Amino acid sequence: MNELTDWTNFYVIIGGSAGALIGLQFVVVTLMADMPRMPGEEQATSAFTTPSVVHFQMVLLMSALICAPWHSYMIVTVLWGLVGVFGIFYSGVVARRLHGVEAYDAVFEDWLFYVLLPLTGYITLIVSACFAHFHERPALFGVGAAALLLLFTGIHNAWDAVVFQVLTRPRQSKD
């Protein structure tokens, strides 16, 4: 359990960042709510905006799991594994949504940042959870790498979504 406490500062930083970014994303969506809607926008939102919030939530959850005062290391590893399983399932949902967006044709960068990199993070989380009992230190680095990958992917995706919305939405004339 001492190994977990060594990671507390790391997870306080990235968990706080993920929480702040969730809030910021809500602010951006709220500010854009009054703008004219493009055809197929609801479909694109579920494929492009929602995954960023979900990945930030998973980073926040992993941070909370690490910082909680557990009595057994095994509970934490099982929970990491469950987060990873959820993430793999959710990556499949995102892939299906990306494929179904009619208003926009996803390019390789979209598939990389919205499906492949998050999937890699969630798989790393499961592998780390499986090996944590035998190789505690490398497993903790695997979990940390997965959390950072999800955080940075979410940051990229949130930025990408905002830039896309700002540059492609119809502009209202100033009277």
Steps between C-alpha positions, in 0.01 A plus 500: 500500500800732542546504124151650460576788738807589293264577211261726690645832377500379140133407518400814689647701213348305212170438680466872572584576139240254374236647732579854388488397134159337550373829640659699219339277241159560659563875480591480130194289416278740695644805323441337161143393581344812351690475173319372190499121467656326203327194347614182676655690790345283774647191337842663474486617863457145627792388285740790558418690821366236737809273482723779633279542806491122554881471481540792742256325733703178484819691587319664790369160613845337478642790702235452767571127508871557556450764767236309700622337824472135390576214736570258217694553180285237329184713512673781311630268229156346445351849467774600252415192298130589504578854381707346220218264399254789499745702289538225242123471475465878475771518231283265294202731553708800388622310191139418408398864550796630298412265218138615508555877486344614174591870522875434507734233365743399773866510395791296638575757771142467627525121517839528670398747772139395553537121480853356474686702767223473761471128423875467555466678834218273614683185390811621686282548807372141483848356441636705790218381725573137408872529577476728805507213749828366359668814367364786709736781397482449122121456528469836675700662221266332250196641677663843513581481129142397421363791704731749329417361158128543571554850640709618203265333252206674665682834486574451130141397426347787697724748318423338165125517564510865606713604202271308265191666648649848489631470145203322341190643666309761302590846619231747594540844349571788735235770469 
